[in-house]
C-alpha cells in the first residue's frame, strides 16, 4: 500500500548509489549498485550498500546498510582511489543463497560474494573461473567489467561482461577493450563460479565493427545487464555515447541480438530539442542500470550526475512505455516511481529537479569540477555523509533554468520558493519548458533562507503539468525548496 510519494532520486538525498540493478525478492525490490561519495575524487570509492522498498510502495525506500566491504576480497589492491568496487549484480542460486557478482579495479577478475539474505552481510566466495581454475580475465581476454547476470527460467546461469572504451585510464594496467562487443559466459550452477562455455560474443557490435550496421548510432560501450520478459531476452547496455542506456533483443540469451533503441538518457538527449551533450537538459556523464517489471508496469533504473563532476552519481528510475515487445525512450522526471504526477499541494525539495541548465550550456562532465560561471547545479553542503541536510540547486543565476516533472496542478493556486543569495530580479514559472509564464515571483537579496510567493494565473494549470523556474536579474541564489498551495 502506498504510504508516501516517490521522488527522483528515490534514495535519500545524501546517498550516491549509481549502476543500479533492481531485483524483486518476496514483496520487496532490492537495488544493488556501486557506491560513490559526495565530491569523490573518483568513481566507486564506497563499500557496497543496499536499499529496498515494498513493491506496492515505491516511495518508501529503506536503507539496508552496508552489505560487503572491499577489504573482504583477498585480491583488493591497497590503493583504493583507482581500484574501487564497481557495478555489481545479484542472482539467487539453486541453493536459495544470494550471489553478488562484481568487479574491483586492479584485479582483472570477476569476483563473487554470497549471503543467506538479499541484504545481509555478504562473505567473499571466490572468482569466476575456467574449468582449469584460471579466473576469467587472466587469459588475455578483453577487459572483464561490470558483470550482469541472468538466472534463466530453465535454471541456467549466464554472466555478461565487457568494456569498449579504448584509451580509458582504467586500462592503464595493460588490459585491452573489447572490439567485438560484450561477452557472455554460461556458469555452472553447482558451484556458481565455474565457466561451462564462453566467452561467447553476442553480435552486439562496437567501434569500427558497428559502422554500417544497426548498432552504428549506439555501439556497445559498457554496463552489461540482461533481462527476460516473456520469451524475449533484453540486453541493456550503455553505448559509446555514454550518457544513455540502450537495449538489444533476441530469442536466445547468447546470440541473435538486434538493436532495439534507447531506454533513457541522463540528459534527455534524443527527446525534443536535446540533440547532444552540448545541447541537453542536464550536464551528462556515464549511466548504468537496468529494466524491471513491478506490478505490471515497466521501469528503467539509471543514474544522474551532481556537483559539477562525474563521480557523485545518484539513483533514479522512470516508468517506461513497453508495447508489442518494444521499449520507448523514457524522459527524466521528478516523479519516476510515483505511478503518476506528484500532488499539487505540499513541500518539495529542489534536489528532485530533472532538468537543470543555464547560460553556460550543458557539457559532458569529467572528474574535474566544471566552472560555476553561468552554471546552476545540484549539490549539498559539507562533505560525504550518511544523513543530514538535503541537497539543493545552487547558483541560480540570470538565465538559469530548473525544471520539475510532473504535478497535478488542477487545484493549485499559489507557489512559494525558498531561497538564499544576492539575487535581485524575478523568477518566471512555466508549466512546460517553453510554455507561457504562469507565475512571476519578485526576489531580492537575503542572507538567510526566505520564502517568496506568487499566485498562479487562473485557468491555465492542468492535471499533468511541469514546473520550470527561470531567473532573470542580477546576482544568484541557492534554490532549496518550493511549496504548492
Secondary structure per residue as TSV (DSSP state, phi and psi in degrees):
chain	resnum	aa	ss	phi	psi
A	1	X	-	360.0	132.6
A	2	X	-	-69.3	125.9
A	3	X	-	-113.7	-18.4
A	4	X	S	-153.7	158.4
A	5	X	-	-72.2	152.9
A	6	X	-	-103.5	128.8
A	7	X	-	-114.9	162.6
A	8	X	S	-105.6	132.3
A	9	X	S	-69.2	151.7
A	10	X	-	-85.5	-18.0
A	11	X	S	-85.2	178.7
A	12	X	-	-58.9	149.6
A	13	X	T	-65.2	-20.6
A	14	X	T	-87.4	-1.8
A	15	X	-	-96.0	140.5
A	16	X	-	-128.5	83.4
A	17	X	-	-118.8	100.7
A	18	X	-	-91.5	-175.9
A	19	X	S	62.0	40.1
A	20	X	-	-68.7	132.4
A	21	X	E	-116.3	105.6
A	22	X	E	-88.9	137.8
A	23	X	E	-141.6	139.0
A	24	X	E	-90.8	127.3
A	25	X	E	-127.9	115.2
A	26	X	T	65.8	-125.1
A	27	X	T	-106.4	21.1
A	28	X	E	-129.2	151.6
A	29	X	E	-104.1	127.5
A	30	X	E	-107.7	139.5
A	31	X	E	-114.8	125.7
A	32	X	E	-112.2	130.0
A	33	X	-	-153.9	178.4
A	34	X	-	-78.9	-173.1
A	35	X	-	-145.2	100.5
A	36	X	-	-80.5	168.5
A	37	X	-	-116.7	152.3
A	38	X	T	-62.3	129.3
A	39	X	T	61.8	26.7
A	40	X	-	-62.8	148.9
A	41	X	S	-74.8	-19.6
A	42	X	S	-151.2	173.6
A	43	X	S	-67.8	156.3
A	44	X	-	58.6	42.4
A	45	X	-	-85.1	-12.7
A	46	X	S	-93.6	166.3
A	47	X	-	-80.1	165.5
A	48	X	E	-70.1	134.3
A	49	X	E	-124.4	168.4
A	50	X	E	-136.4	144.3
A	51	X	E	-126.5	151.9
A	52	X	E	-147.3	161.8
A	53	X	E	-148.0	152.2
A	54	X	E	-62.6	143.5
A	55	X	T	-64.8	-20.2
A	56	X	T	-106.4	16.1
A	57	X	-	-151.1	67.5
A	58	X	T	-78.3	7.4
A	59	X	T	-100.7	-2.2
A	60	X	-	-110.8	73.8
A	61	X	E	-87.7	139.5
A	62	X	E	-116.7	132.8
A	63	X	E	-77.5	116.3
A	64	X	E	-86.6	-11.2
A	65	X	E	98.6	-176.2
A	66	X	E	-75.8	130.9
A	67	X	E	-111.7	-19.9
A	68	X	E	-160.0	132.5
A	69	X	-	-98.9	142.9
A	70	X	G	-55.1	-38.0
A	71	X	G	-66.9	-13.5
A	72	X	G	-73.7	-20.4
A	73	X	S	-82.9	120.2
A	74	X	T	-63.9	-16.7
A	75	X	T	-91.8	4.3
A	76	X	-	-61.6	120.9
A	77	X	-	-64.8	150.9
A	78	X	S	-67.3	-28.8
A	79	X	-	-89.1	113.4
A	80	X	-	-83.5	-34.6
A	81	X	T	-57.5	-37.3
A	82	X	T	-105.7	7.8
A	83	X	S	-135.1	53.7
A	84	X	-	-82.6	174.4
A	85	X	B	-81.3	111.2
A	86	X	-	-86.9	-171.3
A	87	X	-	-55.9	124.6
A	88	X	-	-102.3	175.8
A	89	X	E	-146.8	159.0
A	90	X	E	-128.6	140.1
A	91	X	E	-134.5	155.3
A	92	X	E	-94.2	124.9
A	93	X	-	-79.3	168.8
A	94	X	T	-64.0	-16.6
A	95	X	T	-86.9	2.5
A	96	X	S	82.0	1.6
A	97	X	-	-89.7	163.6
A	98	X	E	-106.9	122.9
A	99	X	E	-111.4	123.6
A	100	X	E	-104.6	115.9
A	101	X	E	-99.8	133.5
A	102	X	E	-152.1	162.8
A	103	X	E	-117.3	138.7
A	104	X	B	-122.1	132.6
A	105	X	T	-54.2	143.5
A	106	X	T	87.0	-1.7
A	107	X	S	-108.6	-28.9
A	108	X	-	66.4	7.3
A	109	X	S	-117.1	164.4
A	110	X	E	-103.5	119.4
A	111	X	E	-98.9	166.4
A	112	X	E	-136.8	136.6
A	113	X	E	-123.4	157.9
A	114	X	E	-139.2	152.2
A	115	X	E	-152.7	156.1
A	116	X	S	-85.5	-8.0
A	117	X	S	-130.1	153.7
A	118	X	T	-65.1	-29.2
A	119	X	T	-132.1	36.3
A	120	X	S	-89.6	-158.9
A	121	X	-	-90.4	106.2
A	122	X	-	-74.0	146.8
A	123	X	E	-115.3	144.5
A	124	X	E	-60.6	136.7
A	125	X	E	-117.0	-38.5
A	126	X	E	156.7	-161.6
A	127	X	E	-124.5	144.6
A	128	X	-	-65.0	123.5
A	129	X	B	-137.4	154.6
A	130	X	-	-71.8	171.5
A	131	X	T	-67.1	-17.8
A	132	X	T	-86.6	3.7
A	133	X	S	92.6	-6.2
A	134	X	-	-77.1	126.7
A	135	X	B	-63.4	143.3
A	136	X	T	-61.8	144.2
A	137	X	T	98.8	-11.4
A	138	X	S	-107.7	11.4
A	139	X	S	-118.4	32.3
A	140	X	S	65.4	23.6
A	141	X	-	-71.7	165.7
A	142	X	S	-57.9	159.1
A	143	X	-	-51.0	125.9
A	144	X	-	-87.5	123.9
A	145	X	-	-156.7	146.0
A	146	X	S	49.9	65.7
A	147	X	-	-66.1	136.6
A	148	X	E	-118.0	146.5
A	149	X	E	-127.6	152.3
A	150	X	E	-141.7	119.5
A	151	X	E	-92.8	107.6
A	152	X	-	-75.8	168.2
A	153	X	T	-63.7	-24.8
A	154	X	T	-89.0	7.2
A	155	X	S	86.1	6.5
A	156	X	-	-90.2	142.3
A	157	X	E	-110.3	130.8
A	158	X	E	-122.3	143.8
A	159	X	E	-124.1	135.7
A	160	X	E	-125.1	134.6
A	161	X	E	-142.7	172.3
A	162	X	-	149.5	148.5
A	163	X	-	-151.6	122.8
A	164	X	-	-117.7	9.7
A	165	X	-	-87.0	88.7
A	166	X	T	-62.7	141.5
A	167	X	T	86.2	-2.9
A	168	X	-	-69.4	141.5
A	169	X	G	-57.6	-22.9
A	170	X	G	-65.9	-15.9
A	171	X	G	-94.0	7.3
A	172	X	T	-67.6	-11.9
A	173	X	T	-80.4	6.9
A	174	X	S	97.4	-1.7
A	175	X	-	-68.0	157.9
A	176	X	-	-119.6	144.8
A	177	X	-	-73.8	159.8
A	178	X	-	-75.1	136.9
A	179	X	S	-108.4	-1.5
A	180	X	S	-116.9	13.1
A	181	X	-	88.4	-169.7
A	182	X	-	-68.4	156.0
A	183	X	E	-111.1	146.0
A	184	X	E	-123.6	142.1
A	185	X	E	-128.0	141.5
A	186	X	E	-95.3	133.8
A	187	X	E	-111.2	139.1
A	188	X	-	-69.5	119.5
A	189	X	T	-79.5	-4.1
A	190	X	T	-73.2	-27.5
A	191	X	T	-128.6	-6.1
A	192	X	S	65.9	16.3
A	193	X	-	-144.6	-11.3
A	194	X	B	-93.1	131.5
A	195	X	E	-73.9	128.4
A	196	X	E	-91.1	-45.1
A	197	X	E	-141.4	151.8
A	198	X	E	123.9	165.6
A	199	X	E	-76.0	135.4
A	200	X	E	-106.8	125.0
A	201	X	E	-84.1	134.6
A	202	X	-	-93.0	-5.1
A	203	X	S	83.4	11.5
A	204	X	-	-92.8	103.5
A	205	X	-	-85.6	161.4
A	206	X	-	-143.7	164.3
A	207	X	G	55.5	-139.4
A	208	X	G	-60.8	-33.5
A	209	X	G	-72.0	-15.4
A	210	X	G	-82.9	-18.1
A	211	X	T	-64.0	134.7
A	212	X	T	78.3	7.8
A	213	X	S	-118.0	178.0
A	214	X	T	-65.5	-14.0
A	215	X	T	-96.5	4.5
A	216	X	S	-57.7	-42.9
A	217	X	T	-78.3	-23.3
A	218	X	T	-138.1	65.7
A	219	X	-	-68.6	152.6
A	220	X	E	-58.2	137.8
A	221	X	E	-120.4	-59.4
A	222	X	E	-169.0	-164.9
A	223	X	E	66.6	49.7
A	224	X	E	-66.5	133.3
A	225	X	E	-152.8	145.6
A	226	X	E	-129.6	138.6
A	227	X	E	-134.5	153.4
A	228	X	E	-123.1	124.2
A	229	X	E	-122.2	117.1
A	230	X	T	66.8	-128.0
A	231	X	T	-104.2	13.5
A	232	X	E	-112.9	137.6
A	233	X	E	-97.8	132.6
A	234	X	E	-117.8	113.2
A	235	X	E	-94.6	118.1
A	236	X	E	-99.1	136.8
A	237	X	E	-153.9	160.1
A	238	X	E	-95.4	133.5
A	239	X	E	-80.7	174.4
A	240	X	T	-63.2	-14.8
A	241	X	T	-72.2	-21.9
A	242	X	-	76.7	-33.9
A	243	X	S	-79.5	-4.3
A	244	X	E	-129.8	163.3
A	245	X	E	-110.4	135.4
A	246	X	E	-123.4	175.6
A	247	X	E	-144.6	153.9
A	248	X	E	-127.6	155.8
A	249	X	E	-134.0	153.7
A	250	X	E	-160.8	166.5
A	251	X	S	-98.1	12.2
A	252	X	S	-137.4	134.8
A	253	X	S	-73.2	-8.2
A	254	X	S	-115.7	-19.9
A	255	X	S	-158.4	175.2
A	256	X	-	77.5	25.0
A	257	X	-	-82.1	146.3
A	258	X	E	-124.6	146.5
A	259	X	E	-65.4	133.5
A	260	X	E	-102.5	-43.5
A	261	X	E	149.5	-172.5
A	262	X	E	-92.7	137.9
A	263	X	E	-94.2	-44.3
A	264	X	E	-163.6	151.9
A	265	X	E	-127.4	136.9
A	266	X	T	-76.4	5.1
A	267	X	T	-124.7	12.1
A	268	X	-	56.5	25.2
A	269	X	T	-67.7	130.9
A	270	X	T	104.1	-7.7
A	271	X	S	-116.3	138.5
A	272	X	T	57.9	-132.1
A	273	X	T	-98.1	14.3
A	274	X	-	-86.7	110.6
A	275	X	-	-111.9	-24.2
A	276	X	B	-165.4	172.6
A	277	X	T	-58.6	-24.0
A	278	X	T	-85.7	-6.4
A	279	X	B	-138.9	63.3
A	280	X	S	-121.6	-178.3
A	281	X	S	-99.9	-4.5
A	282	X	S	-152.4	160.4
A	283	X	-	-62.6	143.0
A	284	X	B	-118.0	172.6
A	285	X	-	-165.9	-155.8
A	286	X	-	-73.0	164.9
A	287	X	-	-148.3	161.2
A	288	X	-	-162.1	141.2
A	289	X	-	173.8	-155.3
A	290	X	E	-163.8	176.0
A	291	X	E	-98.3	154.5
A	292	X	E	-155.2	148.0
A	293	X	E	-102.7	126.8
A	294	X	E	-132.4	116.2
A	295	X	T	60.4	34.9
A	296	X	T	84.0	-1.8
A	297	X	E	-111.2	155.8
A	298	X	E	-112.0	143.3
A	299	X	E	-134.2	145.9
A	300	X	E	-110.3	123.4
A	301	X	E	-97.6	139.2
A	302	X	E	-157.6	-171.4
A	303	X	E	-137.3	157.5
A	304	X	E	-112.7	174.1
A	305	X	E	-118.2	145.1
A	306	X	-	-134.6	170.7
A	307	X	T	61.6	27.2
A	308	X	T	68.5	18.5
A	309	X	S	-152.3	173.5
A	310	X	T	-85.0	-16.7
A	311	X	T	-102.9	25.9
A	312	X	-	-129.0	72.2
A	313	X	E	-97.6	148.4
A	314	X	E	-132.5	148.9
A	315	X	E	-78.0	127.1
A	316	X	E	-130.0	164.3
A	317	X	E	-152.9	149.5
A	318	X	E	-135.1	144.2
A	319	X	E	-68.3	138.7
A	320	X	-	-127.8	140.9
A	321	X	E	-75.4	131.8
A	322	X	E	-133.8	111.4
A	323	X	E	-136.5	131.8
A	324	X	T	52.3	40.5
A	325	X	T	81.3	2.8
A	326	X	E	-117.3	137.9
A	327	X	E	-97.1	145.1
A	328	X	E	-117.3	139.1
A	329	X	-	-51.9	129.6
A	330	X	-	-88.7	144.9
A	331	X	-	-88.5	154.6
A	332	X	-	-71.4	135.9
A	333	X	-	-136.9	171.8
A	334	X	S	-90.6	-10.9
A	335	X	-	-121.1	30.9
A	336	X	T	-47.4	-50.6
A	337	X	T	-98.6	10.7
A	338	X	T	-78.3	-18.1
A	339	X	T	82.4	11.3
A	340	X	S	154.9	-177.8
A	341	X	-	-60.7	154.4
A	342	X	B	-73.7	159.8
A	343	X	-	-65.9	146.5
A	344	X	S	-85.1	10.8
A	345	X	S	-136.9	137.5
A	346	X	E	135.7	-177.3
A	347	X	E	-106.0	129.7
A	348	X	E	-127.5	127.6
A	349	X	E	-74.5	147.2
A	350	X	G	-79.2	-7.8
A	351	X	G	-65.3	-12.4
A	352	X	G	-86.3	12.6
A	353	X	-	-59.5	138.0
A	354	X	S	-106.7	-16.8
A	355	X	E	-133.3	121.4
A	356	X	E	-138.8	118.3
A	357	X	E	-156.6	167.5
A	358	X	-	-149.6	-167.1
A	359	X	T	-64.4	-20.3
A	360	X	T	-77.5	-4.9
A	361	X	-	77.1	-173.2
A	362	X	-	-112.6	154.2
A	363	X	-	-142.4	162.7
A	364	X	B	-83.6	120.3
A	365	X	-	-76.8	163.0
A	366	X	-	-125.4	-168.8
A	367	X	S	-79.0	-12.5
A	368	X	S	-95.3	132.0
A	369	X	-	-58.9	136.2
A	370	X	-	-71.7	140.6
A	371	X	-	-57.1	147.3
A	372	X	-	-74.8	-26.1
A	373	X	T	-56.0	123.8
A	374	X	T	70.1	17.9
A	375	X	-	-127.8	103.7
A	376	X	-	-74.1	148.5
A	377	X	E	-158.0	155.1
A	378	X	E	-87.0	131.5
A	379	X	E	-153.6	-176.8
A	380	X	-	-141.3	159.0
A	381	X	S	-83.4	152.0
A	382	X	S	78.3	-167.7
A	383	X	S	-97.8	-166.0
A	384	X	-	-66.2	141.0
A	385	X	-	-156.0	170.0
A	386	X	S	-110.2	14.4
A	387	X	S	-170.5	-174.2
A	388	X	S	110.5	-170.3
A	389	X	S	-58.3	154.8
A	390	X	-	-81.1	167.3
A	391	X	-	-73.1	172.0
A	392	X	E	-158.3	172.8
A	393	X	E	-95.7	117.6
A	394	X	E	-96.6	157.7
A	395	X	E	60.7	50.1
A	396	X	E	-76.2	92.2
A	397	X	E	-98.9	179.5
A	398	X	T	-56.9	123.5
A	399	X	T	89.7	-3.5
A	400	X	-	-70.8	143.1
A	401	X	E	-125.9	134.0
A	402	X	E	-133.1	117.1
A	403	X	E	-118.3	146.5
A	404	X	E	-132.6	134.8
A	405	X	E	-135.4	134.7
A	406	X	E	-128.6	166.8
A	407	X	E	-135.0	151.1
A	408	X	-	-90.1	99.3
A	409	X	-	-104.1	14.2
A	410	X	T	-58.3	-31.8
A	411	X	T	-114.2	14.5
A	412	X	-	-86.2	132.5
A	413	X	-	-113.6	-29.0
A	414	X	E	-141.9	150.5
A	415	X	E	-133.8	142.5
A	416	X	E	-129.5	131.0
A	417	X	E	-103.9	141.9
A	418	X	E	-114.3	113.0
A	419	X	E	-138.3	169.7
A	420	X	E	-150.9	137.0
A	421	X	E	155.0	-171.3
A	422	X	S	-101.6	20.4
A	423	X	-	-69.8	142.1
A	424	X	E	-138.7	109.7
A	425	X	E	166.1	-142.6
A	426	X	E	-134.3	149.7
A	427	X	E	-108.7	118.8
A	428	X	E	-91.9	132.5
A	429	X	E	-112.4	127.8
A	430	X	E	-120.7	155.9
A	431	X	S	-99.7	11.2
A	432	X	S	-156.4	166.3
A	433	X	T	-57.2	-43.8
A	434	X	T	-115.4	21.0
A	435	X	S	-80.1	-175.2
A	436	X	-	-72.6	157.1
A	437	X	E	-73.8	124.0
A	438	X	E	-106.3	-9.0
A	439	X	E	-160.5	145.5
A	440	X	E	-125.6	125.4
A	441	X	E	-117.8	109.5
A	442	X	E	-69.2	139.6
A	443	X	E	-132.9	155.6
A	444	X	-	-142.1	167.2
A	445	X	-	-60.0	136.1
A	446	X	E	-141.7	136.6
A	447	X	E	-87.1	-17.1
A	448	X	E	-124.4	157.1
A	449	X	E	-57.1	134.1
A	450	X	E	-146.4	150.6
A	451	X	E	-95.9	140.7
A	452	X	E	-126.5	133.1
A	453	X	E	-122.6	162.8
A	454	X	E	-159.3	158.5
A	455	X	E	-89.6	144.0
A	456	X	-	-77.0	150.3
A	457	X	-	-60.7	148.0
A	458	X	T	-83.1	143.3
A	459	X	T	76.5	13.8
A	460	X	-	-117.1	-10.5
A	461	X	-	-98.1	151.0
A	462	X	-	-129.5	-168.3
A	463	X	S	-83.9	-12.5
A	464	X	S	-143.5	85.0
A	465	X	E	-120.0	150.0
A	466	X	E	-87.9	169.6
A	467	X	E	-130.1	114.5
A	468	X	E	-114.9	126.6
A	469	X	E	-108.8	127.8
A	470	X	E	-126.3	126.5
A	471	X	E	-93.6	136.0
A	472	X	E	-129.0	117.9
A	473	X	E	155.9	-158.7
A	474	X	E	-107.4	156.8
A	475	X	S	75.1	-159.4
A	476	X	E	-158.5	163.7
A	477	X	E	-141.3	156.5
A	478	X	E	-89.5	130.1
A	479	X	E	-104.9	107.1
A	480	X	E	-91.3	-43.1
A	481	X	E	-167.5	173.2
A	482	X	E	-145.8	156.4
A	483	X	E	-122.3	135.5
A	484	X	E	-111.6	135.0
A	485	X	-	-133.5	360.0
